[in-house]
Amino acid sequence: MFNVYTDGSCLGNPGPGGWAAVIVGENQKWTIQGHELDTTNNRMEVLAVIKGLGDLEKGSRVVVYSDSQYVINTMTLGWKRRANNDLWERLDLLVPDLEVSWKWVKGHNGHPENEEADKLAVEQASLITSAGGFSHLDQYGTVHMVDVGAKEVTQREAIAQGFVSMSAETLYLVANMGLEKGDVIASARIAGIMAAKKTSNIIPLCHIIPLTYVTVDFDEDFQKNGIYITAKVRAHGKTGVEMEALTAVSVAALTIYDMCKSVEKSISIDAIRLVRKSGGKSGDFVLEE
């Protein structure tokens, strides 16, 4: 009789993933684990079961313990298989050769073998990040600030845009400074520039960058009833200024909302995105529209 405790992990979903199985038999215990570069959490959960069962001899009696309802309910309740059919087919080939029972366990609930499988899966996913995946995670999956000390100092620039949608009446008031709070555009411009300079205080693990240039511009569109916001940020440094440009647009848009909410609460903030960046090892980026 064997108990197989399985778990899967994915840092990003999709992203770097890991799987693990802890196999416990009479007077014996062993673990198996692995990782994939670009995968999903569900795929890692199913693969962990495949690997765990595949490590047993035919005819073995086994209880599979998993905190994945996706796995357990698919195998016991017949949940429809809308994805990952390649893995389900592999699992279907293994199950008839074993006497398998399925049990769902609550994750992170103090069960030692389940916790061990979870830890191993996370470690496997994190191995990929330490080799060039998510740079904000170390080999144990712990967040940390990236060391950019060895990077080359280059001229960096980033341009971000966003759109604030509102009624024609509100847009008219903004354009003609007809709101009680005053000049909406001037206030939003100041707020955006200040936000760019304070990005490291807002975004976790973001580097403090001495900016050399920040502009926040506004274009009123009376056909689409809204205001386009464009932020351009420059710096001479070792890391990019994309977050500074995106933060400038976001805070400028929030400021517009704050100053206009007394006359319209249904204003929406849309399509905030990076449209261009240059400088650094990764090279230039231009958003294709």
PAZATI-697723 format. One record per residue (C-alpha): chain; residue in three letters; x, y, z; residue number from 0. Coordinates in steps of 0.02 Angstrom, whole numbers. Example, Ala and Ser with C-alpha at 12.3 -4.5 7.8 and 13.67 -1.06 7.14 Angstrom:
BEGIN
A;ala;615;-225;390;0
A;ser;684;-53;357;1
end
This chain:
BEGIN
A;met;0;0;0;0
A;phe;69;171;-50;1
A;asn;17;348;-11;2
A;val;66;473;-145;3
A;tyr;61;658;-98;4
A;thr;71;772;-249;5
A;asp;78;958;-282;6
A;gly;113;1079;-422;7
A;ser;172;1258;-424;8
A;cys;180;1394;-555;9
A;leu;259;1565;-535;10
A;gly;155;1672;-650;11
A;asn;24;1548;-715;12
A;pro;76;1535;-853;13
A;gly;260;1541;-810;14
A;pro;399;1435;-734;15
A;gly;325;1285;-647;16
A;gly;372;1141;-535;17
A;trp;295;976;-481;18
A;ala;332;854;-341;19
A;ala;272;690;-269;20
A;val;308;619;-96;21
A;ile;284;430;-98;22
A;val;261;337;66;23
A;gly;255;148;79;24
A;glu;283;20;213;25
A;asn;451;64;292;26
A;gln;500;171;144;27
A;lys;483;348;81;28
A;trp;552;442;-69;29
A;thr;522;599;-168;30
A;ile;527;645;-352;31
A;gln;516;817;-426;32
A;gly;545;918;-584;33
A;his;509;1081;-673;34
A;glu;456;1159;-839;35
A;leu;498;1329;-910;36
A;asp;328;1386;-972;37
A;thr;176;1299;-900;38
A;thr;23;1320;-789;39
A;asn;-22;1271;-612;40
A;asn;-152;1144;-671;41
A;arg;-27;1059;-785;42
A;met;97;1044;-642;43
A;glu;-37;970;-529;44
A;val;-81;835;-656;45
A;leu;101;801;-701;46
A;ala;143;775;-517;47
A;val;14;636;-509;48
A;ile;76;558;-671;49
A;lys;255;555;-608;50
A;gly;205;490;-437;51
A;leu;101;346;-505;52
A;gly;229;311;-640;53
A;asp;358;276;-506;54
A;leu;259;128;-437;55
A;glu;253;-53;-495;56
A;lys;99;-115;-587;57
A;gly;-33;-186;-472;58
A;ser;13;-74;-326;59
A;arg;-125;-10;-213;60
A;val;-109;178;-194;61
A;val;-200;326;-121;62
A;val;-167;491;-208;63
A;tyr;-177;644;-96;64
A;ser;-189;813;-184;65
A;asp;-247;987;-136;66
A;ser;-302;1014;-317;67
A;gln;-489;1000;-342;68
A;tyr;-450;1008;-527;69
A;val;-361;840;-513;70
A;ile;-471;753;-386;71
A;asn;-640;805;-457;72
A;thr;-588;767;-635;73
A;met;-541;590;-584;74
A;thr;-686;558;-464;75
A;leu;-830;668;-522;76
A;gly;-799;669;-708;77
A;trp;-763;854;-728;78
A;lys;-752;897;-912;79
A;arg;-575;898;-981;80
A;arg;-569;1062;-1075;81
A;ala;-379;1077;-1073;82
A;asn;-219;978;-1042;83
A;asn;-287;826;-1135;84
A;asp;-110;764;-1170;85
A;leu;-81;745;-984;86
A;trp;-251;669;-948;87
A;glu;-216;538;-1081;88
A;arg;-52;494;-998;89
A;leu;-139;478;-830;90
A;asp;-277;370;-905;91
A;leu;-145;247;-965;92
A;leu;-70;231;-790;93
A;val;-226;212;-684;94
A;pro;-291;44;-750;95
A;asp;-129;-41;-699;96
A;leu;-148;15;-518;97
A;glu;-278;10;-381;98
A;val;-299;197;-357;99
A;ser;-403;293;-230;100
A;trp;-415;482;-234;101
A;lys;-421;599;-85;102
A;trp;-427;788;-81;103
A;val;-331;874;60;104
A;lys;-337;1057;107;105
A;gly;-177;1144;58;106
A;his;-62;1226;187;107
A;asn;-158;1141;327;108
A;gly;-14;1063;422;109
A;his;-11;892;337;110
A;pro;177;854;335;111
A;glu;190;757;171;112
A;asn;75;877;80;113
A;glu;177;1024;144;114
A;glu;336;936;88;115
A;ala;268;911;-88;116
A;asp;217;1093;-95;117
A;lys;390;1151;-40;118
A;leu;477;1041;-168;119
A;ala;364;1101;-309;120
A;val;395;1284;-266;121
A;glu;582;1253;-257;122
A;gln;579;1172;-429;123
A;ala;484;1319;-505;124
A;ser;605;1439;-422;125
A;leu;756;1349;-496;126
A;ile;704;1418;-665;127
A;thr;688;1596;-599;128
A;ser;863;1589;-526;129
A;ala;927;1538;-697;130
A;gly;849;1684;-788;131
A;gly;662;1677;-757;132
A;phe;576;1796;-636;133
A;ser;719;1902;-570;134
A;his;621;1961;-416;135
A;leu;618;1784;-344;136
A;asp;766;1692;-273;137
A;gln;795;1504;-281;138
A;tyr;675;1479;-136;139
A;gly;535;1582;-213;140
A;thr;566;1727;-94;141
A;val;547;1902;-162;142
A;his;700;2014;-161;143
A;met;763;2174;-240;144
A;val;863;2140;-399;145
A;asp;1048;2186;-392;146
A;val;1081;2299;-543;147
A;gly;1257;2347;-489;148
A;ala;1340;2255;-632;149
A;lys;1227;2328;-767;150
A;glu;1291;2457;-889;151
A;val;1237;2638;-867;152
A;thr;1140;2691;-1022;153
A;gln;1015;2822;-1074;154
A;arg;842;2755;-1032;155
A;glu;674;2816;-1095;156
A;ala;497;2752;-1075;157
A;ile;331;2815;-1141;158
A;ala;165;2758;-1068;159
A;gln;-14;2803;-1113;160
A;gly;-188;2788;-1043;161
A;phe;-364;2850;-1076;162
A;val;-493;2924;-957;163
A;ser;-670;2904;-1024;164
A;met;-809;3021;-969;165
A;ser;-969;3102;-1028;166
A;ala;-968;3244;-1154;167
A;glu;-1033;3360;-1019;168
A;thr;-891;3320;-899;169
A;leu;-760;3335;-1036;170
A;tyr;-828;3507;-1080;171
A;leu;-811;3562;-898;172
A;val;-632;3498;-891;173
A;ala;-583;3584;-1053;174
A;asn;-658;3749;-997;175
A;met;-602;3740;-815;176
A;gly;-783;3737;-760;177
A;leu;-760;3623;-609;178
A;glu;-760;3690;-432;179
A;lys;-593;3608;-392;180
A;gly;-506;3710;-526;181
A;asp;-389;3666;-669;182
A;val;-401;3477;-686;183
A;ile;-265;3459;-816;184
A;ala;-137;3563;-722;185
A;ser;-169;3467;-562;186
A;ala;-158;3298;-650;187
A;arg;5;3349;-735;188
A;ile;86;3395;-569;189
A;ala;20;3236;-487;190
A;gly;89;3128;-628;191
A;ile;261;3206;-622;192
A;met;270;3190;-433;193
A;ala;212;3009;-443;194
A;ala;350;2966;-568;195
A;lys;479;3035;-447;196
A;lys;404;2933;-304;197
A;thr;380;2768;-394;198
A;ser;503;2674;-284;199
A;asn;396;2721;-133;200
A;ile;240;2648;-214;201
A;ile;295;2492;-310;202
A;pro;379;2357;-202;203
A;leu;559;2314;-247;204
A;cys;570;2456;-374;205
A;his;739;2544;-379;206
A;ile;763;2727;-336;207
A;ile;809;2808;-502;208
A;pro;870;2988;-522;209
A;leu;757;3046;-663;210
A;thr;822;3177;-785;211
A;tyr;659;3216;-874;212
A;val;472;3189;-847;213
A;thr;327;3255;-949;214
A;val;143;3215;-935;215
A;asp;35;3275;-1081;216
A;phe;-153;3272;-1108;217
A;asp;-256;3266;-1268;218
A;glu;-443;3293;-1257;219
A;asp;-542;3188;-1381;220
A;phe;-718;3254;-1404;221
A;gln;-766;3113;-1523;222
A;lys;-725;2975;-1399;223
A;asn;-770;3084;-1248;224
A;gly;-612;3065;-1150;225
A;ile;-434;3119;-1117;226
A;tyr;-277;3032;-1178;227
A;ile;-131;3040;-1056;228
A;thr;48;3018;-1115;229
A;ala;196;3013;-996;230
A;lys;377;3017;-1053;231
A;val;516;2981;-930;232
A;arg;705;2982;-953;233
A;ala;852;2935;-844;234
A;his;1037;2895;-861;235
A;gly;1054;2738;-760;236
A;lys;1069;2550;-740;237
A;thr;886;2503;-749;238
A;gly;735;2556;-849;239
A;val;602;2686;-812;240
A;glu;448;2592;-875;241
A;met;368;2587;-703;242
A;glu;396;2773;-680;243
A;ala;305;2812;-843;244
A;leu;162;2693;-802;245
A;thr;146;2763;-627;246
A;ala;140;2941;-694;247
A;val;-4;2897;-810;248
A;ser;-97;2801;-675;249
A;val;-88;2939;-545;250
A;ala;-129;3074;-672;251
A;ala;-285;2975;-721;252
A;leu;-334;2951;-538;253
A;thr;-315;3138;-510;254
A;ile;-433;3174;-654;255
A;tyr;-559;3056;-578;256
A;asp;-540;3133;-406;257
A;met;-569;3309;-471;258
A;cys;-718;3258;-578;259
A;lys;-807;3131;-468;260
A;ser;-922;3263;-394;261
A;val;-1007;3282;-564;262
A;glu;-984;3105;-631;263
A;lys;-941;2947;-536;264
A;ser;-949;2831;-688;265
A;ile;-785;2895;-762;266
A;ser;-674;2750;-814;267
A;ile;-485;2732;-829;268
A;asp;-434;2621;-973;269
A;ala;-290;2552;-1077;270
A;ile;-143;2603;-969;271
A;arg;7;2524;-1054;272
A;leu;188;2546;-1103;273
A;val;199;2602;-1285;274
A;arg;386;2627;-1304;275
A;lys;550;2602;-1213;276
A;ser;733;2616;-1258;277
A;gly;900;2585;-1176;278
A;gly;973;2439;-1082;279
A;lys;1023;2262;-1130;280
A;ser;847;2210;-1183;281
A;gly;846;2342;-1319;282
A;asp;703;2445;-1388;283
A;phe;518;2405;-1375;284
A;val;376;2482;-1476;285
A;leu;197;2429;-1448;286
A;glu;114;2368;-1607;287
A;glu;-66;2431;-1622;288
end
